Amino acid sequence: MLDREVDESLDENAEVIVHEIDAALERMDAGTYGTCTRCGKPIPEERLAAVPYAVLCVTCKRDEERG
C-alpha cells in the first residue's frame, strides 16, 4: 500500500512539473520567459538554470514562501 501511495505521489508531481514546463514554453513563445510574473524584473540565469520553469525571481519567491 505504501508503494502505491508513493507511486501516485510521484505521478502527481510529474504532472505538475510537465504543466509548469508547458507554461514556460508558452512564455518563451510570448517573449515573457525569464521575467518575474510578480515584479516584472528579469529572473537571474542561475535561477532559471536550476528551475527552468520558474515564474518568480528569488526575492519574490522568498516573499511568497514567507507568506
C-alpha positions in Angstrom: 0.0 0.0 0.0 2.8 2.4 0.8 4.4 1.7 -2.5 1.2 2.6 -4.3 0.9 5.9 -2.4 4.5 6.8 -3.3 3.9 6.0 -7.0 0.7 8.1 -7.0 2.5 11.0 -5.4 5.4 10.8 -7.9 2.9 10.7 -10.8 1.1 13.8 -9.4 4.4 15.6 -9.0 5.4 14.7 -12.6 2.1 16.0 -13.9 2.6 19.3 -12.1 6.1 19.7 -13.5 5.0 18.9 -17.0 2.3 21.5 -16.7 4.9 24.1 -15.5 7.2 23.2 -18.3 4.4 23.7 -20.9 3.6 27.1 -19.3 7.3 28.0 -19.6 7.3 27.1 -23.3 4.3 29.3 -23.7 6.1 32.2 -22.0 9.0 31.6 -24.4 6.6 31.9 -27.4 5.1 35.0 -25.9 8.5 36.6 -25.2 8.0 36.8 -21.4 10.2 33.8 -20.4 12.7 34.8 -17.7 10.6 37.7 -16.4 9.2 37.6 -12.9 5.4 37.5 -13.0 5.2 39.4 -9.8 7.6 42.3 -10.0 8.5 42.2 -13.7 12.2 42.1 -13.2 14.4 39.6 -15.0 14.8 36.2 -13.3 18.6 35.5 -12.9 20.1 33.0 -15.3 21.3 31.0 -12.3 17.8 30.5 -11.1 16.5 29.6 -14.5 19.3 27.0 -14.8 18.2 25.5 -11.5 14.4 25.8 -12.1 13.8 26.4 -15.8 10.1 26.8 -15.3 10.4 29.4 -12.6 7.9 32.3 -12.7 9.3 34.3 -9.8 12.6 35.9 -9.1 14.4 34.8 -6.0 13.2 37.8 -3.9 9.6 37.3 -4.9 9.8 33.5 -4.3 11.2 34.1 -0.8 8.4 36.6 -0.1 5.8 34.1 -1.3 7.2 31.3 0.9 7.2 33.6 4.0 3.5 34.2 3.4 
